[in-house]
Amino acid sequence: MGFRTIVIQNRSKLDLKMNYLVCRGENEIKVYIPEISYLILESTAISLTTALLSELIKNNVKVIFCDEKHSPESELVGLYGNYNCVSKLKSQIFWKEDIKSWIWQEIIKNKIYQQSLFLNELNYKQEFELLNNYYQNVEINDTTNREGHSAKVYFNAIFGNDFCRREEGNINRALNYGYSLLLSCFNREIVKQGYSTQLGIWHKNEFNYYNLSSDLMEPFRIIVDRFVFKILIQSVDFKEYKLQLLKIFDLQLLIDGKKQFLENAISIYCQSIFENLNNNLRNKIKFYELQNYENDNIF
């Protein structure tokens, strides 16, 4: 499994040579493809060969393409991420509605719980107590919309009462960029395990290719929120922010009793959810915990 995140920002030509990615720009750089985890192409002036794309897919490299504003726009997703993907897709189609509803309830509870922990760290005691109450009263399918109420309290606390997720601005720009990278992590993991990103648990938008990824990533959004909050305090410009955001892949998370990097934690978390869905179980989902003392250089 790769461990490098490669970001290419300037005009260049990428091709394949002896299992190496060769980047020809002002200088020539070679990177061994099995070492690459993510390849982020930030410029629309980058060209690359189909031979390289094919090799990247074979090595499960997540390739993210950015638009003219250097924001993630699309990604390369292989059609066959697992040797028994047909069997996995059949099981996914017949996942039980009651199990999906229970899992969505657990996901939303953990998302609100993670938000409340961050508010408590920032000493927003009143907001923390409110979210703690919401967390404990999430119903099946979140019929009372505790997620929506929590989001309003949470974002207004950390980004101000005038903040709105639907508006343009530097904060939302930074959040959206971070969420896009996080979504790519889940897309990669879901495809690698042989499932379809289109068929979600809760999200069912016919125009969303990543409904399942959008479902599963919810508790992990807070990692991006924390990072954006830190960057705002430091007044870092957006270009520098995008480079610093890659540090989240070095995060140490506690999950299933062990410390894991972000990508490994996502894999363990997803596997625990798929186990419940495929076997009609309601076993404990393996959620992460942040080890703040080990991540001070990131948050």
C-alpha positions as a Markdown table, in Angstrom:
| # | Residue | x | y | z |
|---|---|---|---|---|
| 1 | Met | 0.0 | 0.0 | 0.0 |
| 2 | Gly | 1.3 | 3.4 | -1.0 |
| 3 | Phe | 2.4 | 6.0 | 1.6 |
| 4 | Arg | 3.3 | 9.1 | -0.5 |
| 5 | Thr | 1.0 | 12.0 | -1.4 |
| 6 | Ile | 2.3 | 13.6 | -4.6 |
| 7 | Val | 1.0 | 17.1 | -5.5 |
| 8 | Ile | 1.8 | 18.6 | -8.9 |
| 9 | Gln | 1.1 | 22.3 | -9.3 |
| 10 | Asn | 2.9 | 23.4 | -12.5 |
| 11 | Arg | 2.8 | 22.7 | -16.2 |
| 12 | Ser | 4.3 | 19.3 | -16.8 |
| 13 | Lys | 4.1 | 16.0 | -18.7 |
| 14 | Leu | 3.5 | 12.8 | -16.8 |
| 15 | Asp | 4.2 | 9.3 | -18.2 |
| 16 | Leu | 5.2 | 5.8 | -17.2 |
| 17 | Lys | 8.7 | 4.3 | -17.3 |
| 18 | Met | 9.7 | 1.0 | -15.7 |
| 19 | Asn | 6.9 | 1.2 | -13.0 |
| 20 | Tyr | 7.9 | 4.8 | -12.2 |
| 21 | Leu | 5.9 | 8.0 | -12.6 |
| 22 | Val | 8.0 | 10.4 | -14.5 |
| 23 | Cys | 7.2 | 14.1 | -14.2 |
| 24 | Arg | 8.8 | 16.3 | -16.8 |
| 25 | Gly | 8.6 | 20.0 | -16.1 |
| 26 | Glu | 11.3 | 22.5 | -15.2 |
| 27 | Asn | 13.1 | 19.4 | -13.8 |
| 28 | Glu | 12.6 | 15.7 | -14.3 |
| 29 | Ile | 11.3 | 13.8 | -11.2 |
| 30 | Lys | 10.7 | 10.0 | -10.8 |
| 31 | Val | 8.5 | 8.4 | -8.2 |
| 32 | Tyr | 8.1 | 4.6 | -7.7 |
| 33 | Ile | 4.4 | 4.0 | -8.3 |
| 34 | Pro | 3.8 | 1.4 | -5.6 |
| 35 | Glu | 4.9 | 4.0 | -3.1 |
| 36 | Ile | 2.2 | 6.5 | -4.1 |
| 37 | Ser | -1.1 | 6.7 | -2.2 |
| 38 | Tyr | -2.5 | 9.9 | -3.7 |
| 39 | Leu | -1.7 | 11.9 | -6.8 |
| 40 | Ile | -3.2 | 15.4 | -6.8 |
| 41 | Leu | -3.0 | 17.3 | -10.1 |
| 42 | Glu | -3.6 | 20.9 | -9.3 |
| 43 | Ser | -3.0 | 22.5 | -12.7 |
| 44 | Thr | -5.1 | 22.1 | -15.9 |
| 45 | Ala | -1.8 | 22.4 | -17.8 |
| 46 | Ile | -0.7 | 18.9 | -16.9 |
| 47 | Ser | -0.8 | 16.2 | -19.5 |
| 48 | Leu | -0.4 | 12.5 | -18.9 |
| 49 | Thr | -0.5 | 9.2 | -20.7 |
| 50 | Thr | -3.2 | 6.5 | -20.6 |
| 51 | Ala | -0.4 | 3.9 | -19.9 |
| 52 | Leu | 0.4 | 5.8 | -16.7 |
| 53 | Leu | -3.3 | 6.1 | -15.7 |
| 54 | Ser | -3.7 | 2.3 | -16.2 |
| 55 | Glu | -0.7 | 1.6 | -14.0 |
| 56 | Leu | -1.9 | 4.0 | -11.3 |
| 57 | Ile | -5.3 | 2.2 | -11.2 |
| 58 | Lys | -3.6 | -1.2 | -10.9 |
| 59 | Asn | -1.7 | 0.1 | -7.9 |
| 60 | Asn | -4.9 | 1.6 | -6.2 |
| 61 | Val | -3.5 | 5.1 | -6.5 |
| 62 | Lys | -6.2 | 7.7 | -5.9 |
| 63 | Val | -5.8 | 10.4 | -8.7 |
| 64 | Ile | -7.5 | 13.7 | -8.0 |
| 65 | Phe | -7.9 | 16.3 | -10.8 |
| 66 | Cys | -8.3 | 20.0 | -9.9 |
| 67 | Asp | -10.1 | 22.7 | -11.9 |
| 68 | Glu | -8.7 | 26.1 | -13.1 |
| 69 | Lys | -9.2 | 27.4 | -9.5 |
| 70 | His | -7.1 | 24.6 | -8.1 |
| 71 | Ser | -10.0 | 23.0 | -6.3 |
| 72 | Pro | -10.7 | 19.2 | -6.5 |
| 73 | Glu | -13.1 | 18.6 | -9.4 |
| 74 | Ser | -13.0 | 14.9 | -10.3 |
| 75 | Glu | -11.1 | 11.7 | -9.5 |
| 76 | Leu | -10.0 | 8.5 | -11.2 |
| 77 | Val | -11.9 | 5.5 | -9.8 |
| 78 | Gly | -11.2 | 1.9 | -11.1 |
| 79 | Leu | -14.2 | -0.2 | -12.0 |
| 80 | Tyr | -12.9 | -3.3 | -10.4 |
| 81 | Gly | -11.4 | -2.7 | -6.9 |
| 82 | Asn | -11.8 | -6.3 | -5.6 |
| 83 | Tyr | -11.5 | -9.8 | -7.0 |
| 84 | Asn | -15.1 | -10.6 | -6.0 |
| 85 | Cys | -16.7 | -7.2 | -6.6 |
| 86 | Val | -19.8 | -8.8 | -8.4 |
| 87 | Ser | -20.6 | -10.8 | -5.2 |
| 88 | Lys | -20.0 | -7.7 | -3.1 |
| 89 | Leu | -22.4 | -5.6 | -5.3 |
| 90 | Lys | -25.1 | -8.2 | -5.1 |
| 91 | Ser | -24.9 | -8.2 | -1.3 |
| 92 | Gln | -24.9 | -4.4 | -1.3 |
| 93 | Ile | -28.1 | -4.2 | -3.3 |
| 94 | Phe | -29.9 | -6.4 | -0.7 |
| 95 | Trp | -28.7 | -4.8 | 2.5 |
| 96 | Lys | -31.5 | -4.7 | 5.0 |
| 97 | Glu | -33.3 | -1.4 | 5.6 |
| 98 | Asp | -33.5 | -1.8 | 9.3 |
| 99 | Ile | -29.7 | -2.4 | 9.6 |
| 100 | Lys | -29.0 | 0.6 | 7.3 |
| 101 | Ser | -31.2 | 2.8 | 9.5 |
| 102 | Trp | -29.5 | 1.7 | 12.6 |
| 103 | Ile | -26.0 | 2.3 | 11.1 |
| 104 | Trp | -27.0 | 5.8 | 10.0 |
| 105 | Gln | -28.2 | 6.5 | 13.5 |
| 106 | Glu | -24.9 | 5.4 | 14.9 |
| 107 | Ile | -23.0 | 7.4 | 12.3 |
| 108 | Ile | -24.9 | 10.6 | 13.1 |
| 109 | Lys | -24.5 | 10.0 | 16.9 |
| 110 | Asn | -20.7 | 9.7 | 16.5 |
| 111 | Lys | -20.5 | 12.8 | 14.2 |
| 112 | Ile | -22.3 | 14.9 | 16.8 |
| 113 | Tyr | -20.2 | 13.4 | 19.6 |
| 114 | Gln | -17.0 | 14.3 | 17.7 |
| 115 | Gln | -18.3 | 17.9 | 17.2 |
| 116 | Ser | -19.1 | 18.2 | 20.9 |
| 117 | Leu | -15.6 | 17.1 | 21.9 |
| 118 | Phe | -14.1 | 19.8 | 19.7 |
| 119 | Leu | -16.4 | 22.5 | 21.3 |
| 120 | Asn | -15.5 | 21.3 | 24.7 |
| 121 | Glu | -11.8 | 21.6 | 23.9 |
| 122 | Leu | -12.5 | 25.2 | 22.7 |
| 123 | Asn | -14.3 | 25.8 | 26.1 |
| 124 | Tyr | -17.7 | 26.4 | 24.5 |
| 125 | Lys | -19.4 | 24.8 | 27.5 |
| 126 | Gln | -23.0 | 25.8 | 26.7 |
| 127 | Glu | -22.8 | 24.6 | 23.1 |
| 128 | Phe | -21.0 | 21.4 | 24.3 |
| 129 | Glu | -23.9 | 20.6 | 26.6 |
| 130 | Leu | -26.4 | 21.3 | 23.9 |
| 131 | Leu | -24.7 | 19.0 | 21.4 |
| 132 | Asn | -24.2 | 16.4 | 24.1 |
| 133 | Asn | -28.0 | 16.4 | 24.6 |
| 134 | Tyr | -28.6 | 16.1 | 20.8 |
| 135 | Tyr | -26.1 | 13.2 | 20.6 |
| 136 | Gln | -28.0 | 11.2 | 23.2 |
| 137 | Asn | -31.4 | 11.8 | 21.5 |
| 138 | Val | -30.7 | 10.8 | 17.9 |
| 139 | Glu | -33.5 | 8.6 | 16.7 |
| 140 | Ile | -33.6 | 6.0 | 14.0 |
| 141 | Asn | -33.1 | 7.7 | 10.6 |
| 142 | Asp | -32.5 | 10.9 | 12.6 |
| 143 | Thr | -36.2 | 11.8 | 12.2 |
| 144 | Thr | -35.9 | 14.8 | 14.5 |
| 145 | Asn | -32.9 | 16.2 | 12.5 |
| 146 | Arg | -30.5 | 16.3 | 15.4 |
| 147 | Glu | -27.7 | 16.4 | 12.8 |
| 148 | Gly | -29.0 | 19.7 | 11.3 |
| 149 | His | -29.6 | 21.4 | 14.6 |
| 150 | Ser | -26.1 | 20.3 | 15.8 |
| 151 | Ala | -24.5 | 21.6 | 12.7 |
| 152 | Lys | -25.9 | 25.1 | 13.1 |
| 153 | Val | -24.8 | 25.3 | 16.8 |
| 154 | Tyr | -21.4 | 23.8 | 16.0 |
| 155 | Phe | -20.5 | 26.0 | 13.0 |
| 156 | Asn | -21.8 | 29.2 | 14.5 |
| 157 | Ala | -19.7 | 28.5 | 17.6 |
| 158 | Ile | -16.4 | 27.9 | 15.8 |
| 159 | Phe | -16.7 | 30.2 | 12.8 |
| 160 | Gly | -19.1 | 32.9 | 14.1 |
| 161 | Asn | -22.9 | 33.6 | 14.1 |
| 162 | Asp | -22.7 | 35.0 | 10.6 |
| 163 | Phe | -21.2 | 31.9 | 9.1 |
| 164 | Cys | -23.4 | 29.8 | 6.7 |
| 165 | Arg | -22.3 | 26.7 | 4.8 |
| 166 | Arg | -24.3 | 27.7 | 1.7 |
| 167 | Glu | -22.4 | 30.9 | 1.2 |
| 168 | Glu | -19.2 | 31.6 | -0.7 |
| 169 | Gly | -16.1 | 32.6 | 1.3 |
| 170 | Asn | -12.7 | 31.5 | 2.4 |
| 171 | Ile | -13.9 | 29.3 | 5.2 |
| 172 | Asn | -16.3 | 27.3 | 3.0 |
| 173 | Arg | -13.7 | 27.1 | 0.3 |
| 174 | Ala | -11.2 | 25.6 | 2.7 |
| 175 | Leu | -13.8 | 23.2 | 4.2 |
| 176 | Asn | -14.9 | 22.1 | 0.7 |
| 177 | Tyr | -11.4 | 21.4 | -0.4 |
| 178 | Gly | -10.7 | 19.4 | 2.7 |
| 179 | Tyr | -14.0 | 17.4 | 2.5 |
| 180 | Ser | -13.2 | 16.6 | -1.2 |
| 181 | Leu | -9.9 | 15.0 | -0.2 |
| 182 | Leu | -11.6 | 13.1 | 2.6 |
| 183 | Leu | -14.3 | 11.9 | 0.2 |
| 184 | Ser | -11.6 | 10.6 | -2.1 |
| 185 | Cys | -10.2 | 8.6 | 0.8 |
| 186 | Phe | -13.6 | 6.9 | 1.3 |
| 187 | Asn | -14.1 | 6.4 | -2.4 |
| 188 | Arg | -10.8 | 4.6 | -2.6 |
| 189 | Glu | -11.5 | 2.4 | 0.3 |
| 190 | Ile | -15.1 | 1.5 | -0.8 |
| 191 | Val | -13.9 | 0.5 | -4.3 |
| 192 | Lys | -10.9 | -1.4 | -2.9 |
| 193 | Gln | -13.3 | -3.5 | -0.8 |
| 194 | Gly | -15.4 | -4.2 | -3.8 |
| 195 | Tyr | -18.5 | -2.1 | -3.2 |
| 196 | Ser | -20.2 | 0.7 | -5.3 |
| 197 | Thr | -19.9 | 4.2 | -4.1 |
| 198 | Gln | -23.2 | 5.1 | -5.8 |
| 199 | Leu | -25.5 | 3.0 | -3.6 |
| 200 | Gly | -25.7 | 4.7 | -0.2 |
| 201 | Ile | -27.2 | 3.9 | 3.2 |
| 202 | Trp | -28.9 | 7.3 | 3.6 |
| 203 | His | -27.8 | 9.5 | 0.7 |
| 204 | Lys | -29.7 | 8.5 | -2.4 |
| 205 | Asn | -29.2 | 11.4 | -4.8 |
| 206 | Glu | -29.4 | 10.0 | -8.3 |
| 207 | Phe | -26.9 | 12.6 | -9.5 |
| 208 | Asn | -24.3 | 11.8 | -6.7 |
| 209 | Tyr | -21.8 | 9.1 | -7.7 |
| 210 | Tyr | -20.6 | 9.0 | -4.1 |
| 211 | Asn | -23.7 | 8.4 | -2.0 |
| 212 | Leu | -22.1 | 5.7 | 0.1 |
| 213 | Ser | -18.9 | 7.6 | 0.6 |
| 214 | Ser | -20.9 | 10.7 | 1.7 |
| 215 | Asp | -22.6 | 8.5 | 4.3 |
| 216 | Leu | -19.5 | 6.9 | 5.8 |
| 217 | Met | -17.3 | 10.0 | 5.9 |
| 218 | Glu | -19.6 | 12.0 | 8.2 |
| 219 | Pro | -17.8 | 11.4 | 11.5 |
| 220 | Phe | -14.5 | 12.2 | 9.9 |
| 221 | Arg | -15.5 | 15.7 | 8.6 |
| 222 | Ile | -14.6 | 17.1 | 12.0 |
| 223 | Ile | -10.9 | 16.3 | 11.3 |
| 224 | Val | -11.1 | 18.9 | 8.4 |
| 225 | Asp | -13.0 | 21.3 | 10.6 |
| 226 | Arg | -10.3 | 21.2 | 13.2 |
| 227 | Phe | -7.6 | 21.9 | 10.6 |
| 228 | Val | -9.4 | 24.8 | 9.0 |
| 229 | Phe | -10.0 | 26.3 | 12.4 |
| 230 | Lys | -6.3 | 26.2 | 13.2 |
| 231 | Ile | -5.4 | 27.6 | 9.8 |
| 232 | Leu | -7.8 | 30.5 | 10.2 |
| 233 | Ile | -6.1 | 31.5 | 13.5 |
| 234 | Gln | -2.7 | 31.4 | 11.8 |
| 235 | Ser | -4.0 | 33.4 | 8.8 |
| 236 | Val | -2.4 | 31.0 | 6.3 |
| 237 | Asp | -3.2 | 31.7 | 2.6 |
| 238 | Phe | -5.3 | 29.2 | 0.6 |
| 239 | Lys | -2.4 | 27.9 | -1.4 |
| 240 | Glu | -0.3 | 27.2 | 1.7 |
| 241 | Tyr | -3.4 | 25.7 | 3.4 |
| 242 | Lys | -3.8 | 23.1 | 0.6 |
| 243 | Leu | -0.3 | 21.9 | 1.1 |
| 244 | Gln | -0.6 | 21.9 | 4.9 |
| 245 | Leu | -3.9 | 19.9 | 4.7 |
| 246 | Leu | -1.9 | 16.9 | 3.4 |
| 247 | Lys | -0.7 | 16.5 | 7.0 |
| 248 | Ile | -4.0 | 14.9 | 7.9 |
| 249 | Phe | -2.7 | 11.7 | 6.3 |
| 250 | Asp | -0.1 | 11.7 | 9.0 |
| 251 | Leu | -2.7 | 11.8 | 11.8 |
| 252 | Gln | -2.5 | 9.1 | 14.5 |
| 253 | Leu | -6.0 | 7.9 | 15.4 |
| 254 | Leu | -7.0 | 5.4 | 18.1 |
| 255 | Ile | -9.3 | 2.8 | 16.6 |
| 256 | Asp | -10.1 | -0.7 | 17.8 |
| 257 | Gly | -7.6 | -0.3 | 20.6 |
| 258 | Lys | -4.6 | 0.5 | 18.3 |
| 259 | Lys | -3.0 | 3.7 | 16.9 |
| 260 | Gln | -3.5 | 3.9 | 13.2 |
| 261 | Phe | -2.8 | 6.4 | 10.4 |
| 262 | Leu | -5.9 | 8.0 | 8.8 |
| 263 | Glu | -6.2 | 5.7 | 5.8 |
| 264 | Asn | -5.8 | 2.6 | 8.0 |
| 265 | Ala | -8.4 | 3.9 | 10.4 |
| 266 | Ile | -10.9 | 4.5 | 7.5 |
| 267 | Ser | -10.3 | 1.0 | 6.3 |
| 268 | Ile | -11.0 | -0.5 | 9.8 |
| 269 | Tyr | -14.1 | 1.7 | 10.3 |
| 270 | Cys | -15.5 | 0.8 | 6.8 |
| 271 | Gln | -14.9 | -2.9 | 7.3 |
| 272 | Ser | -16.8 | -2.9 | 10.6 |
| 273 | Ile | -19.8 | -1.3 | 8.9 |
| 274 | Phe | -19.8 | -3.7 | 6.0 |
| 275 | Glu | -19.6 | -6.6 | 8.4 |
| 276 | Asn | -22.8 | -5.5 | 10.0 |
| 277 | Leu | -24.6 | -4.8 | 6.7 |
| 278 | Asn | -23.6 | -8.1 | 5.2 |
| 279 | Asn | -24.5 | -10.3 | 8.2 |
| 280 | Asn | -27.5 | -8.3 | 9.4 |
| 281 | Leu | -25.8 | -7.6 | 12.7 |
| 282 | Arg | -25.8 | -4.7 | 15.2 |
| 283 | Asn | -22.4 | -5.1 | 16.5 |
| 284 | Lys | -20.4 | -2.1 | 17.7 |
| 285 | Ile | -19.1 | 0.1 | 14.9 |
| 286 | Lys | -15.4 | 0.8 | 15.2 |
| 287 | Phe | -15.2 | 4.6 | 15.4 |
| 288 | Tyr | -12.0 | 6.6 | 15.8 |
| 289 | Glu | -10.7 | 8.6 | 18.7 |
| 290 | Leu | -8.2 | 11.5 | 18.3 |
| 291 | Gln | -5.0 | 11.4 | 20.2 |
| 292 | Asn | -4.5 | 15.1 | 20.6 |
| 293 | Tyr | -1.2 | 14.9 | 22.4 |
| 294 | Glu | 0.3 | 13.1 | 19.3 |
| 295 | Asn | -1.3 | 15.5 | 16.8 |
| 296 | Asp | -0.4 | 18.9 | 18.2 |
| 297 | Asn | 1.7 | 19.6 | 15.1 |
| 298 | Ile | -1.3 | 19.0 | 12.9 |
| 299 | Phe | -4.1 | 20.6 | 14.9 |
